[in-house]
Amino acid sequence: MIHRRLFLAAAALAFALPAATALAQSAALPDLKGREIVVVTENAYPPLQYLDPASGQAVGWEYDATNEIARRLNAKIRYENASWDAMITAVSSKQYDIGITGITIREDRKEKVDFSDPYMLSQMVMLVRADETRFTDAASFKALDKGLVGAQAGTTPFYTAVYEVLDGNEQNPRVKLFETFGAQVQALRAGDVDLVLSDLAGGRASVAASNGALKIVGEPLGKDEFGFIFPKGSDLVAPVNAAIAALKGDGTLDALTQKWFVDAKLGQK
């Protein structure tokens, strides 16, 4: 999505440092003294954040990472939900303290919100039906005059579709707009659109959940970084950045990647 959406850097997965080292790093982090932090997310982008169909619980990589950041900073999290198209504006107007939903760090967005340091690197992939033979990459899709791509307005997949796949016209009728990433995937499976762009994580998750109905074609497009968003001038940026650095340094983020992208088989076929 959103906002967003791209290839998880597939570097070798590291293990956490010894517990004593991790505790020492945590002890050096800012202490927010039990402060409540209101975090908004979309719950529509597995495996980063979504509602588990079996339990109905909100789960995912970003939930685990955010909860661990709060634990190390001695803060309490209260989660709220909002649609992607309202999220940046809502965070900018200080309705929420932090926004999380695989949000690509972009210069134009920095005019409205502050970003954390990046916590994930990703690229866009082309998600299509498994029986698709009319195109195999961005160039051949562009040449398919009647081919339709699904996207959410204002997201990284939308801009990638417009500027890297099609002709740079944001009003191009070949782009069909949807409110959520899940709606795009359903439209793709139903034949209402022919292509959906996603980061590799979301694309692989969709393929794995499709029972053979979907596949990824072509080479990854672009390269982007995900970050959490904050109201401009937020005093939470520095503490969260310190916690992100600690989680990177002691292997916690790599362990979450192992859990959600490999062990859960959501991000890997």
C-alpha positions as CSV (number, residue, x, y, z in Angstrom):
1,M,0.0,0.0,0.0
2,I,-0.2,2.0,0.7
3,H,1.6,4.8,1.2
4,R,4.0,2.9,0.5
5,R,4.5,-0.7,-0.2
6,L,7.9,-2.6,-1.4
7,F,10.7,-5.3,-1.2
8,L,12.0,-6.4,2.3
9,A,15.7,-6.4,2.3
10,A,16.6,-10.0,2.2
11,A,19.8,-9.9,4.1
12,A,20.9,-12.8,6.2
13,L,18.8,-13.1,9.3
14,A,20.8,-12.4,12.5
15,F,20.2,-13.7,16.0
16,A,19.8,-11.5,19.0
17,L,22.8,-10.6,21.1
18,P,23.1,-12.1,24.5
19,A,20.4,-11.0,26.9
20,A,22.8,-9.0,29.1
21,T,23.9,-6.9,26.1
22,A,20.3,-6.4,25.0
23,L,19.3,-5.3,28.5
24,A,22.3,-2.9,28.7
25,Q,21.2,-1.3,25.4
26,S,17.6,-1.0,26.7
27,A,18.8,0.6,29.9
28,A,20.5,3.3,28.0
29,L,17.3,4.3,26.1
30,P,15.1,7.2,27.1
31,D,12.5,6.5,29.8
32,L,9.0,7.8,28.9
33,K,7.8,7.0,32.4
34,G,4.6,5.1,31.4
35,R,3.5,7.7,28.9
36,E,0.5,6.6,26.8
37,I,1.2,6.7,23.0
38,V,-1.7,6.6,20.6
39,V,-0.7,4.6,17.5
40,V,-2.9,4.5,14.4
41,T,-2.8,1.7,11.8
42,E,-4.9,0.3,9.0
43,N,-4.9,-3.4,9.8
44,A,-4.9,-4.2,6.1
45,Y,-1.4,-5.1,5.1
46,P,-0.2,-8.6,6.0
47,P,2.3,-9.5,7.4
48,L,3.1,-6.0,8.7
49,Q,-0.3,-5.5,10.3
50,Y,-3.7,-7.3,9.8
51,L,-6.5,-9.1,11.6
52,D,-5.8,-12.7,12.0
53,P,-8.8,-14.5,10.4
54,A,-8.6,-17.3,12.9
55,S,-8.6,-15.3,16.1
56,G,-9.7,-11.9,15.0
57,Q,-6.7,-10.4,16.8
58,A,-4.7,-7.6,15.3
59,V,-1.2,-9.0,14.7
60,G,1.9,-8.5,12.5
61,W,5.5,-7.4,12.3
62,E,4.8,-3.8,13.0
63,Y,2.6,-4.6,16.0
64,D,5.5,-6.7,17.5
65,A,8.1,-4.1,16.7
66,T,6.0,-1.2,18.1
67,N,5.1,-3.1,21.3
68,E,8.8,-3.9,21.8
69,I,9.7,-0.2,21.2
70,A,7.2,0.8,23.8
71,R,8.4,-1.8,26.3
72,R,12.0,-0.6,26.0
73,L,11.0,3.1,26.3
74,N,8.7,2.4,29.3
75,A,5.6,3.6,27.4
76,K,2.0,2.3,27.0
77,I,0.5,1.9,23.5
78,R,-3.2,2.5,22.7
79,Y,-4.0,1.4,19.1
80,E,-6.6,3.0,16.9
81,N,-7.6,2.3,13.3
82,A,-8.0,4.6,10.3
83,S,-8.1,4.3,6.5
84,W,-4.9,5.0,4.6
85,D,-6.3,8.0,2.8
86,A,-7.0,9.7,6.2
87,M,-3.9,8.6,8.1
88,I,-1.3,11.2,7.2
89,T,-3.7,14.1,7.7
90,A,-4.9,12.7,11.0
91,V,-1.3,12.3,12.3
92,S,-0.3,15.7,11.0
93,S,-3.2,17.3,12.9
94,K,-2.1,15.5,16.1
95,Q,-5.1,13.2,16.3
96,Y,-2.6,10.4,16.8
97,D,1.0,10.2,18.1
98,I,2.4,7.7,15.6
99,G,1.2,6.2,12.3
100,I,2.3,2.7,11.2
101,T,1.2,0.9,8.0
102,G,4.2,0.3,5.8
103,I,4.6,4.0,5.0
104,T,7.3,4.9,2.5
105,I,9.6,7.7,3.5
106,R,9.0,10.5,0.9
107,E,10.1,14.1,0.7
108,D,6.6,15.3,-0.1
109,R,5.2,13.6,3.0
110,K,7.9,15.2,5.1
111,E,6.2,18.5,4.5
112,K,3.2,17.2,6.6
113,V,4.7,14.7,9.1
114,D,8.0,13.7,10.6
115,F,9.4,10.3,9.9
116,S,11.4,7.9,12.1
117,D,14.6,6.4,10.8
118,P,13.9,3.6,8.3
119,Y,13.1,0.2,9.8
120,M,12.7,-1.8,6.5
121,L,13.9,-1.6,2.9
122,S,11.5,-2.7,0.2
123,Q,10.8,-2.7,-3.5
124,M,7.7,-2.9,-5.6
125,V,6.7,-6.2,-7.3
126,M,4.0,-7.0,-9.9
127,L,1.2,-9.2,-8.6
128,V,-1.0,-10.9,-11.3
129,R,-3.3,-13.9,-11.7
130,A,-1.6,-17.2,-12.0
131,D,-2.8,-17.8,-15.5
132,E,-1.7,-14.3,-16.8
133,T,0.3,-14.7,-20.1
134,R,-0.3,-11.3,-21.8
135,F,2.5,-9.5,-20.0
136,T,5.6,-10.5,-18.0
137,D,7.0,-7.1,-16.9
138,A,6.3,-3.4,-16.7
139,A,7.0,-2.7,-20.4
140,S,4.7,-5.4,-21.7
141,F,2.0,-4.3,-19.3
142,K,2.2,-0.8,-20.5
143,A,1.9,-2.0,-24.1
144,L,-1.3,-3.9,-23.2
145,D,-3.7,-1.0,-24.0
146,K,-6.6,-2.4,-22.0
147,G,-4.7,-3.7,-19.0
148,L,-5.9,-2.2,-15.7
149,V,-3.9,-1.7,-12.5
150,G,-5.5,-1.4,-9.1
151,A,-4.1,1.1,-6.5
152,Q,-4.9,3.3,-3.6
153,A,-4.6,7.0,-4.3
154,G,-1.6,8.7,-2.8
155,T,0.3,5.5,-2.1
156,T,3.8,4.4,-3.4
157,P,2.2,1.7,-5.6
158,F,-0.1,4.3,-7.1
159,Y,2.9,6.6,-8.0
160,T,4.9,3.6,-9.2
161,A,2.1,2.5,-11.4
162,V,1.6,6.0,-12.9
163,Y,5.3,7.0,-13.3
164,E,7.2,3.8,-13.7
165,V,4.7,1.5,-15.4
166,L,2.4,3.8,-17.3
167,D,2.7,7.3,-18.8
168,G,3.0,9.7,-15.9
169,N,-0.7,10.8,-16.1
170,E,-2.2,10.5,-12.6
171,Q,-5.7,10.6,-14.2
172,N,-4.9,7.7,-16.5
173,P,-8.1,5.6,-16.7
174,R,-6.1,2.4,-16.7
175,V,-5.5,3.0,-12.9
176,K,-8.5,1.9,-10.9
177,L,-8.7,3.2,-7.3
178,F,-9.6,1.1,-4.2
179,E,-9.8,1.9,-0.6
180,T,-7.6,-0.9,0.7
181,F,-4.9,-3.2,-0.5
182,G,-7.2,-6.2,0.2
183,A,-9.8,-4.8,-2.1
184,Q,-7.3,-4.5,-4.9
185,V,-6.2,-8.1,-4.5
186,Q,-9.9,-9.3,-4.5
187,A,-10.5,-7.3,-7.7
188,L,-7.4,-8.8,-9.3
189,R,-8.6,-12.3,-8.5
190,A,-12.0,-11.5,-9.8
191,G,-10.6,-10.2,-13.1
192,D,-11.7,-6.6,-12.5
193,V,-8.1,-5.4,-12.8
194,D,-5.0,-7.1,-14.3
195,L,-2.2,-6.0,-12.0
196,V,-1.6,-4.9,-8.5
197,L,1.7,-3.5,-7.3
198,S,2.9,-4.4,-3.8
199,D,6.1,-4.6,-1.8
200,L,7.6,-8.0,-1.9
201,A,6.3,-8.8,1.6
202,G,2.7,-8.0,0.8
203,G,3.0,-9.6,-2.7
204,R,4.4,-12.9,-1.3
205,A,1.8,-12.9,1.4
206,S,-1.0,-12.6,-1.1
207,V,0.5,-15.3,-3.3
208,A,0.9,-17.6,-0.3
209,A,-2.7,-17.1,0.7
210,S,-4.2,-17.4,-2.8
211,N,-4.0,-21.2,-3.1
212,G,-2.3,-20.9,-6.5
213,A,-4.5,-18.2,-7.9
214,L,-1.8,-15.4,-7.9
215,K,1.9,-15.0,-8.9
216,I,4.6,-12.4,-9.1
217,V,6.1,-11.5,-12.5
218,G,8.9,-9.2,-13.7
219,E,11.7,-7.6,-11.8
220,P,11.3,-5.4,-8.7
221,L,10.6,-1.7,-9.3
222,G,12.2,1.1,-7.4
223,K,13.7,0.9,-3.9
224,D,12.1,2.6,-0.8
225,E,12.3,2.7,2.9
226,F,9.5,2.3,5.5
227,G,9.3,4.6,8.5
228,F,6.8,5.5,11.3
229,I,5.1,8.9,11.0
230,F,4.7,11.5,13.7
231,P,3.2,15.0,13.9
232,K,5.7,17.7,13.0
233,G,8.1,18.5,15.8
234,S,7.0,15.4,17.9
235,D,9.2,14.7,20.9
236,L,8.7,11.0,20.3
237,V,10.9,10.9,17.2
238,A,14.3,10.8,19.0
239,P,13.3,8.1,21.5
240,V,11.7,5.9,18.9
241,N,14.8,6.3,16.7
242,A,17.0,5.3,19.6
243,A,14.8,2.2,20.2
244,I,14.8,1.3,16.4
245,A,18.6,1.5,16.5
246,A,18.7,-0.8,19.6
247,L,16.3,-3.3,18.0
248,K,18.5,-3.4,14.8
249,G,21.6,-3.7,16.9
250,D,20.6,-6.6,19.0
251,G,18.9,-8.6,16.3
252,T,15.3,-8.1,17.4
253,L,14.1,-6.8,14.0
254,D,15.8,-9.7,12.2
255,A,14.1,-12.1,14.6
256,L,10.7,-10.5,13.8
257,T,11.5,-10.8,10.1
258,Q,12.2,-14.5,10.7
259,K,8.9,-14.9,12.6
260,W,6.6,-13.0,10.2
261,F,8.2,-13.5,6.8
262,V,9.7,-17.0,7.0
263,D,8.3,-19.0,9.9
264,A,4.7,-17.8,9.3
265,K,5.2,-18.4,5.5
266,L,3.4,-15.2,4.7
267,G,6.4,-13.5,3.0
268,Q,7.9,-16.5,1.3
269,K,6.5,-19.2,-0.9
